[in-house]
């Protein structure tokens, strides 16, 4: 793609990076075939190629974003299926992230939009605030239909019927390896996951220690910054990310770390990009060190000696989270691990397409999100699975809100297969129990 940035503009490292990405695009349109929003909306401007043109025009002309451009950028899921498909290696993620930051700095959104984004940015990354908000949403859920704004209705409808008790395993501490220590790893406990589903971190700790890992929950680590990063709120996202970088750098410089393990793939894509995010800041070196040893939990488990299990006579429909298969290019590890543990694994039709969760997308763009969710659930249920497995809490919540099939994290099944308890979501599905205390 031909670009016309001035020499002065290219002195800005961010514009120089955008120029590099734009010039790698050859207009082939392969990305439109795998873009979920283009498939749903049928508008060229709601495809990666269309958005690239909009971003190019906005940045080249250094202009204030207009409502039309903002609408189409906002509709992007950041599922990154386009990057998997692109034969030219266009790094669309860095480009759209820069566009969102540019929009956030220069575009004045309507009051309702500003208020909604402000609320989400100040609740979701903070587990205790999020718990209180979930309790309020649970109370307000019966009145969801009375809400005039579709986004507010979506928030109430997405509130889980059960809010799990606080897990003290998420507090800073060290869990010793069982038997000889093979690795020392830091577990990222996250933010929203700690409010929505504490079973995942608990299962991860049990599984990793059972397989010979000393697991550290580092003091000061928390939200990865992804939620605010994808809103274009760079100052806020970098502030929370910097806390993680400092916390994990201390562990690396202390007793050492073999890996930083992440069991929420949306977070993993962001943490692995810390080196790029902080390349112009004083934390650049430590950010790169963190990114270099960050890995999805499935990547670590492939390195460990997971016992081969007997046939469980159970069909698992594996949902590939976009942030895992496209963002991190991890496609086979979770399925390989589940098969090794003794499960029969099936995949839905069009497994490459997004479920519509995408961080806060299901709250900001509920109509499009619902269409994607309904399609994903239809294709998963068509496989008649006993359980649906995924590697990202957002996908689990999205799919779980529309199906009666138990939805669990991959590590919960692997933990169960190697001696841990049956995943609580499966227990609840068979027992019919639904009420769980908010605090413990």
C-alpha positions as CSV (number, residue, x, y, z in Angstrom):
1,X,0.0,0.0,0.0
2,X,1.3,3.4,-0.9
3,X,1.5,5.9,1.9
4,X,2.1,9.6,2.0
5,X,3.3,10.5,5.4
6,X,5.6,13.5,5.6
7,X,9.1,13.3,6.9
8,X,8.1,15.2,9.9
9,X,5.3,12.8,10.7
10,X,7.7,9.8,10.3
11,X,9.9,11.2,13.1
12,X,7.1,10.0,15.4
13,X,8.0,6.4,16.2
14,X,4.3,5.5,16.4
15,X,3.6,6.9,13.0
16,X,6.7,5.2,11.6
17,X,5.4,1.9,12.9
18,X,1.9,2.5,11.4
19,X,3.6,3.4,8.1
20,X,5.5,0.1,8.2
21,X,2.3,-1.9,8.8
22,X,0.3,0.0,6.1
23,X,3.0,-0.4,3.5
24,X,3.0,-4.2,4.0
25,X,-0.7,-4.5,3.0
26,X,-1.2,-5.5,-0.7
27,X,-5.1,-5.0,-0.8
28,X,-5.6,-8.8,-1.5
29,X,-8.7,-9.1,0.6
30,X,-7.9,-12.5,2.0
31,X,-8.8,-11.0,5.4
32,X,-12.4,-10.4,4.5
33,X,-13.0,-14.1,4.2
34,X,-12.3,-14.7,7.9
35,X,-13.5,-11.4,9.4
36,X,-16.5,-12.1,11.7
37,X,-17.9,-8.6,11.5
38,X,-17.7,-8.5,7.7
39,X,-19.6,-11.8,7.6
40,X,-22.3,-10.4,9.8
41,X,-22.6,-6.9,8.4
42,X,-21.4,-7.3,4.8
43,X,-19.8,-3.8,4.8
44,X,-16.3,-3.4,3.4
45,X,-15.6,-0.8,6.1
46,X,-16.3,-3.5,8.7
47,X,-13.5,-5.7,7.3
48,X,-9.8,-5.4,8.1
49,X,-9.0,-4.0,4.7
50,X,-11.7,-1.4,5.0
51,X,-10.6,-0.4,8.5
52,X,-7.0,-0.2,7.3
53,X,-8.1,2.4,4.7
54,X,-9.9,4.4,7.3
55,X,-6.9,4.3,9.7
56,X,-4.5,5.3,6.9
57,X,-6.7,8.3,5.9
58,X,-7.0,9.4,9.5
59,X,-3.3,9.2,10.4
60,X,-1.9,10.5,7.2
61,X,-4.1,13.6,7.3
62,X,-3.6,14.0,11.0
63,X,-7.3,14.7,11.3
64,X,-9.8,14.6,14.1
65,X,-11.6,11.3,13.8
66,X,-15.2,11.5,12.5
67,X,-18.2,9.4,13.8
68,X,-18.1,7.2,10.7
69,X,-14.5,6.2,11.2
70,X,-15.0,5.6,15.0
71,X,-18.1,3.5,14.4
72,X,-16.2,1.0,12.1
73,X,-13.1,0.9,14.3
74,X,-15.3,0.3,17.4
75,X,-17.0,-2.6,15.6
76,X,-13.6,-4.4,15.3
77,X,-13.4,-7.4,17.6
78,X,-9.6,-7.5,17.6
79,X,-10.1,-11.3,17.1
80,X,-7.0,-11.2,14.8
81,X,-8.3,-13.8,12.4
82,X,-7.1,-11.5,9.7
83,X,-3.5,-11.8,10.9
84,X,-3.7,-15.6,10.7
85,X,-5.1,-15.3,7.1
86,X,-2.9,-12.5,5.8
87,X,-0.2,-13.7,3.4
88,X,1.7,-10.5,3.7
89,X,2.2,-10.5,7.4
90,X,0.3,-7.2,8.1
91,X,0.4,-6.6,11.9
92,X,-3.2,-5.4,12.1
93,X,-3.2,-5.7,16.0
94,X,-0.6,-2.9,16.4
95,X,-2.3,-0.8,13.8
96,X,-5.8,-1.0,15.3
97,X,-4.5,-0.5,18.8
98,X,-2.7,2.7,17.7
99,X,-5.9,3.9,16.0
100,X,-7.9,3.3,19.2
101,X,-5.4,5.4,21.2
102,X,-5.6,8.1,18.6
103,X,-9.4,8.1,18.7
104,X,-9.4,8.2,22.5
105,X,-7.1,11.2,22.5
106,X,-8.9,13.2,19.8
107,X,-12.5,12.2,19.5
108,X,-15.2,13.4,21.9
109,X,-17.7,10.6,22.2
110,X,-21.3,11.2,23.2
111,X,-21.9,11.5,26.9
112,X,-23.4,8.0,27.3
113,X,-20.4,6.4,25.5
114,X,-17.9,8.2,27.7
115,X,-19.8,7.3,30.9
116,X,-20.0,3.6,29.9
117,X,-16.3,3.4,29.0
118,X,-15.3,5.2,32.2
119,X,-17.4,2.8,34.3
120,X,-16.0,-0.3,32.6
121,X,-12.4,0.9,32.9
122,X,-12.8,1.5,36.7
123,X,-14.7,-1.7,37.5
124,X,-13.6,-4.6,35.4
125,X,-9.8,-4.5,36.2
126,X,-10.5,-4.5,39.9
127,X,-11.7,-7.8,41.3
128,X,-13.5,-6.5,44.4
129,X,-15.1,-3.6,42.6
130,X,-16.2,-6.1,40.0
131,X,-17.7,-8.4,42.6
132,X,-19.8,-5.7,44.0
133,X,-20.9,-4.7,40.5
134,X,-21.8,-8.3,39.8
135,X,-23.9,-8.5,42.9
136,X,-25.8,-5.3,41.8
137,X,-26.3,-6.7,38.3
138,X,-27.6,-10.0,39.8
139,X,-30.2,-8.0,41.7
140,X,-31.1,-6.0,38.6
141,X,-31.2,-8.9,36.2
142,X,-35.0,-9.4,36.4
143,X,-35.4,-5.8,35.2
144,X,-33.0,-6.0,32.2
145,X,-35.9,-5.8,29.7
146,X,-36.8,-2.4,31.0
147,X,-33.4,-0.9,30.2
148,X,-33.6,1.5,27.2
149,X,-30.0,1.1,26.3
150,X,-29.1,-2.3,24.7
151,X,-25.6,-2.1,26.3
152,X,-27.1,-1.8,29.8
153,X,-29.4,-4.7,29.1
154,X,-26.4,-6.8,27.9
155,X,-24.5,-6.0,31.1
156,X,-27.4,-7.2,33.3
157,X,-28.1,-10.3,31.1
158,X,-24.4,-11.3,31.1
159,X,-24.2,-11.2,34.9
160,X,-23.6,-14.8,36.1
161,X,-26.2,-16.5,38.3
162,X,-23.5,-17.6,40.7
163,X,-20.7,-15.3,42.0
164,X,-17.9,-17.6,43.3
165,X,-16.3,-17.1,46.8
166,X,-13.0,-15.4,47.0
167,X,-10.1,-17.8,46.6
168,X,-7.2,-17.1,48.9
169,X,-5.0,-18.9,46.4
170,X,-5.0,-15.6,44.5
171,X,-3.2,-13.9,47.3
172,X,0.6,-13.3,46.9
173,X,2.3,-16.5,48.1
174,X,4.4,-19.5,46.9
175,X,3.1,-23.0,46.3
176,X,5.8,-25.7,46.5
177,X,6.2,-28.3,43.9
178,X,5.1,-31.9,44.7
179,X,8.2,-34.0,44.5
180,X,11.3,-32.8,42.7
181,X,11.1,-29.3,41.4
182,X,11.3,-29.0,37.7
183,X,10.4,-25.4,37.2
184,X,9.7,-22.2,39.1
185,X,6.9,-20.2,37.5
186,X,4.8,-17.1,38.2
187,X,1.1,-17.5,37.8
188,X,-0.8,-14.5,36.5
189,X,-4.1,-14.5,38.5
190,X,-5.6,-11.7,36.5
191,X,-8.6,-9.4,37.4
192,X,-12.0,-10.3,36.0
193,X,-11.3,-14.0,36.2
194,X,-10.8,-13.6,40.0
195,X,-14.3,-12.3,40.3
196,X,-16.0,-14.5,37.7
197,X,-14.5,-17.9,38.1
198,X,-11.9,-18.8,40.9
199,X,-12.0,-22.5,39.9
200,X,-9.5,-21.8,37.0
201,X,-6.6,-20.5,39.1
202,X,-7.2,-23.1,41.8
203,X,-7.1,-25.9,39.2
204,X,-4.0,-24.4,37.5
205,X,-2.1,-24.3,40.8
206,X,-3.0,-27.9,41.7
207,X,-2.1,-29.1,38.2
208,X,1.2,-27.3,38.0
209,X,2.4,-28.2,41.5
210,X,1.4,-31.9,40.8
211,X,3.6,-31.8,37.7
212,X,6.6,-30.5,39.5
213,X,6.3,-26.7,39.3
214,X,6.8,-24.3,42.2
215,X,4.1,-21.7,41.6
216,X,4.5,-18.1,42.7
217,X,1.7,-15.5,42.9
218,X,3.9,-12.4,42.8
219,X,3.3,-9.4,45.1
220,X,1.9,-6.4,43.2
221,X,0.8,-8.3,40.0
222,X,-2.8,-8.0,38.8
223,X,-4.6,-6.8,35.7
224,X,-2.7,-7.2,32.5
225,X,-4.1,-3.9,31.1
226,X,-5.8,-5.5,28.1
227,X,-9.3,-4.1,28.8
228,X,-8.2,-0.5,29.0
229,X,-5.6,-1.0,26.3
230,X,-8.2,-2.0,23.7
231,X,-10.3,1.0,24.7
232,X,-7.3,3.2,23.7
233,X,-6.8,4.3,27.3
234,X,-3.0,4.0,27.1
235,X,-2.1,5.8,30.3
236,X,-4.4,3.5,32.4
237,X,-3.4,0.3,30.6
238,X,0.3,1.0,30.9
239,X,0.0,1.9,34.6
240,X,-1.5,-1.6,35.4
241,X,0.9,-3.4,33.0
242,X,3.9,-1.6,34.6
243,X,2.9,-3.1,38.0
244,X,3.1,-6.6,36.5
245,X,6.4,-5.9,34.9
246,X,8.0,-4.7,38.1
247,X,6.5,-7.5,40.2
248,X,7.7,-10.2,37.8
249,X,11.1,-8.6,37.2
250,X,11.6,-8.7,41.0
251,X,10.9,-12.4,41.0
252,X,13.2,-12.9,38.0
253,X,16.0,-11.0,39.7
254,X,15.4,-12.8,43.0
255,X,14.8,-16.6,43.1
256,X,14.4,-16.6,39.3
257,X,11.5,-17.6,37.0
258,X,11.4,-20.2,34.2
259,X,8.1,-18.9,32.9
260,X,5.2,-16.5,33.5
261,X,2.1,-18.6,33.1
262,X,-1.2,-17.2,31.9
263,X,-4.4,-19.1,31.8
264,X,-6.5,-16.4,30.3
265,X,-5.5,-16.2,26.6
266,X,-6.7,-12.6,26.2
267,X,-4.3,-11.6,28.9
268,X,-1.6,-13.7,27.4
269,X,-1.7,-12.0,24.0
270,X,-1.3,-8.6,25.8
271,X,1.5,-9.7,28.1
272,X,3.4,-11.2,25.2
273,X,3.2,-7.8,23.6
274,X,4.6,-5.8,26.6
275,X,7.9,-5.5,24.8
276,X,6.3,-3.6,22.0
277,X,3.9,-1.6,24.2
278,X,6.8,-0.3,26.4
279,X,9.5,-0.1,23.7
280,X,9.6,3.7,24.0
281,X,9.5,3.8,27.8
282,X,12.0,3.4,30.6
283,X,10.6,-0.1,31.4
284,X,11.4,-1.3,27.9
285,X,14.1,-3.8,28.9
286,X,12.2,-5.4,31.8
287,X,9.0,-5.4,29.6
288,X,10.9,-7.4,27.0
289,X,12.3,-9.8,29.6
290,X,8.7,-10.4,30.8
291,X,7.3,-10.9,27.3
292,X,10.2,-13.4,26.5
293,X,9.2,-15.8,29.2
294,X,5.4,-15.3,29.1
295,X,3.5,-18.3,28.0
296,X,0.0,-19.8,27.9
297,X,-0.6,-22.6,30.4
298,X,-0.9,-25.0,27.5
299,X,2.6,-24.1,26.3
300,X,4.1,-25.0,29.7
301,X,2.0,-28.2,30.1
302,X,3.4,-29.4,26.8
303,X,6.9,-29.2,28.3
304,X,5.9,-31.1,31.4
305,X,5.3,-34.9,31.7
306,X,1.5,-34.9,31.7
307,X,0.4,-38.5,32.4
308,X,-1.4,-40.4,29.7
309,X,-4.9,-41.1,30.8
310,X,-7.3,-43.9,30.0
311,X,-10.3,-43.3,27.8
312,X,-12.7,-41.1,29.8
313,X,-15.7,-41.9,27.5
314,X,-16.4,-38.2,27.4
315,X,-16.7,-35.9,24.3
316,X,-15.2,-32.5,24.8
317,X,-16.0,-29.8,22.3
318,X,-13.0,-27.5,22.2
319,X,-13.6,-23.8,21.6
320,X,-10.4,-22.1,20.3
321,X,-10.3,-18.6,21.8
322,X,-9.3,-16.1,19.2
323,X,-6.6,-14.6,21.5
324,X,-5.1,-18.1,21.6
325,X,-5.3,-19.4,18.1
326,X,-4.9,-16.0,16.3
327,X,-3.2,-13.7,18.9
328,X,-0.7,-16.3,20.1
329,X,-0.9,-18.8,17.2
330,X,-1.4,-21.7,19.6
331,X,-3.7,-24.1,17.8
332,X,-3.0,-27.7,18.8
333,X,-1.5,-27.8,22.3
334,X,-4.9,-27.7,24.2
335,X,-6.4,-30.4,22.0
336,X,-3.3,-32.5,22.2
337,X,-3.3,-32.3,26.0
338,X,-6.9,-33.2,26.3
339,X,-6.5,-36.2,24.1
340,X,-3.5,-37.3,26.1
341,X,-5.5,-37.1,29.2
342,X,-8.1,-39.5,27.7
343,X,-10.8,-37.2,26.4
344,X,-12.4,-37.4,23.0
345,X,-12.0,-34.0,21.4
346,X,-14.2,-32.5,18.7
347,X,-14.2,-29.0,17.1
348,X,-17.1,-26.9,15.8
349,X,-17.6,-25.9,12.2
350,X,-15.8,-22.6,11.5
351,X,-13.7,-22.9,14.6
352,X,-11.6,-19.9,13.5
353,X,-14.5,-17.5,14.0
354,X,-15.0,-15.4,17.1
355,X,-17.7,-16.2,19.7
356,X,-18.3,-12.4,20.1
357,X,-17.0,-11.9,23.6
358,X,-13.7,-10.1,22.8
359,X,-13.1,-8.4,26.1
360,X,-15.7,-5.8,26.6
361,X,-17.1,-6.2,23.0
362,X,-20.2,-8.1,24.2
363,X,-21.0,-5.1,26.4
364,X,-20.2,-2.4,23.9
365,X,-21.6,-4.0,20.7
366,X,-24.3,-6.4,22.1
367,X,-26.2,-6.8,18.8
368,X,-23.3,-8.0,16.8
369,X,-21.9,-10.0,19.7
370,X,-25.2,-11.9,20.1
371,X,-25.2,-12.9,16.5
372,X,-21.7,-14.3,16.8
373,X,-22.5,-16.0,20.1
374,X,-25.7,-17.7,18.7
375,X,-23.7,-19.0,15.7
376,X,-20.9,-20.3,17.9
377,X,-23.2,-22.1,20.3
378,X,-25.1,-23.7,17.4
379,X,-21.9,-25.1,15.9
380,X,-20.7,-26.3,19.3
381,X,-24.0,-28.0,20.3
382,X,-24.2,-29.6,16.9
383,X,-21.3,-31.8,18.0
384,X,-23.4,-33.1,21.0
385,X,-20.6,-32.7,23.5
386,X,-20.7,-33.7,27.2
387,X,-18.6,-30.6,28.0
388,X,-17.3,-27.5,26.2
389,X,-13.7,-26.5,27.0
390,X,-12.0,-23.2,26.3
391,X,-8.9,-21.3,27.4
392,X,-10.3,-17.9,28.1
393,X,-12.7,-16.6,30.7
394,X,-14.5,-14.2,28.4
395,X,-15.3,-17.0,25.9
396,X,-16.5,-19.2,28.8
397,X,-18.9,-16.6,30.0
398,X,-20.1,-15.7,26.6
399,X,-20.8,-19.3,25.5
400,X,-22.0,-20.4,29.0
401,X,-24.7,-17.7,28.9
402,X,-26.4,-19.4,26.0
403,X,-26.0,-23.1,26.5
404,X,-27.0,-25.8,29.0
405,X,-23.8,-27.7,28.3
406,X,-21.2,-27.3,31.0
407,X,-18.4,-24.9,30.0
408,X,-15.0,-25.3,31.7
409,X,-11.4,-24.3,31.3
410,X,-9.1,-26.8,29.7
411,X,-6.9,-26.9,32.8
412,X,-9.9,-27.9,35.0
413,X,-10.3,-31.0,32.8
414,X,-6.6,-31.8,32.9
415,X,-6.5,-31.3,36.7
416,X,-9.4,-33.7,37.1
417,X,-7.8,-36.2,34.8
418,X,-4.6,-36.2,36.9
419,X,-6.1,-36.6,40.3
420,X,-7.9,-33.3,41.0
421,X,-11.6,-32.7,41.8
422,X,-14.3,-32.8,39.1
423,X,-14.8,-29.3,37.7
424,X,-17.4,-27.5,39.8
425,X,-19.3,-26.4,36.7
426,X,-19.8,-30.0,35.8
427,X,-20.9,-30.9,39.3
428,X,-23.4,-28.1,39.3
429,X,-24.8,-29.2,36.0
430,X,-25.5,-32.7,37.4
431,X,-26.6,-31.7,40.9
432,X,-28.8,-28.7,39.9
433,X,-27.2,-26.6,42.7
434,X,-26.9,-22.9,41.7
435,X,-26.3,-20.7,44.7
436,X,-22.8,-19.9,45.7
437,X,-21.8,-17.4,48.4
438,X,-20.1,-14.2,47.3
439,X,-17.4,-14.3,49.9
440,X,-15.6,-16.9,51.9
